Amino acid sequence: MVYKHKYFQLDTESRKVFDENNKELRLTGNAFRVLAFLCKNKHANITEIGDYLDWAKDYDENHMRQYRYKINTIVGHDVVEYKNGVYSLAGEVAEAEKLELNNRNTDLLRSDDIKSAVVKNNIKFNIYPAVIASILLLLSFFDWPYGYYTILRWFVAGISVYYAYLLYTAHKEKIAWFWGLVIIAILFNPVAPIHLYSKLLWNVIDVATAVFFISLVVKLRKK
C-alpha cells in the first residue's frame, strides 16, 4: 500500500518514504511504523500505537515524543500533531497502488544524524558552544588583556551550566558528565571568582577543561 500526503509518499511494501520532491527520506524503525500507522488510522492514542508497535512492551509519552520529533524533523514539516493525548496526522492522505515518482531522486534528503546538533531524548545539544569554548581556552596561553579572561569566565561558566541543564533534562539523573560540568562552572564562575595566582596552574585547568569539552562533543556526536 502507498499513502500519498502533501509532503510525503510512504510505501508500506518497500518501507520507504519520499518527500514532495521525490527525494528518499531516511525514516526507519519505529518512527516509520508510527507514520504508517497514522496514515492508515489518522488518529490514535499512545495505547493504540504501542499495541501496534509491540503489545508486550510498555511505550510511554517519552517514546512517542521521540518518534514524533524524528518524523517531523526528517519530513521537514509538522505532519504529526499531538493534542489531548491523541496523536494525529495533519493533512489529507490518499491511498494508491504504487508510488508516483517523476525523475526519482533516491539521495537521502534528511538524515536523523544532525551534524551541528545531537538529539538525546528529544533534547537538542548544540555542539558549537563547546567547540568555541575549547578554542578560547587554548588561546588563553597567550598574553591577553584582563578583560579576555573575564569574558572567558562568563562564557565557560555559562555553557557549562547550559550543558549540565541539558544533560540532566535528557537523562533525568546526575551522570558523571553532569558533575564535571558543575565543577567547571564553579571554577570559572565570574560572580564569586576563584583566584589561583599561579598562571601555570590556570593553564593546566584551561587545557583540562578544553579536553573535557572536546570529549563531550565526541561523546554527543557518537550518540
Secondary structure, 3 states (H helix, E strand, C coil): CEEEECCEEEECCCCEEEECCCEEECCCHHHHHHHHHHHHHCEEEHHHHHHHHHCCCCCCHHHHHHHHHHHHHHHCCCCEEEECCEEEECCCEEEECCCCCCCCECCCCCCCCCCCEEEECCEEEECHHHHHHHHHHHHCCCCCCHHHHHHHHHHHHHHHHHHHHHHHHHHCCCCHHHHHHHHHHHHHCCCCCCCCCCHHHHHHHHHHHHHHHHHHHHHHHHC
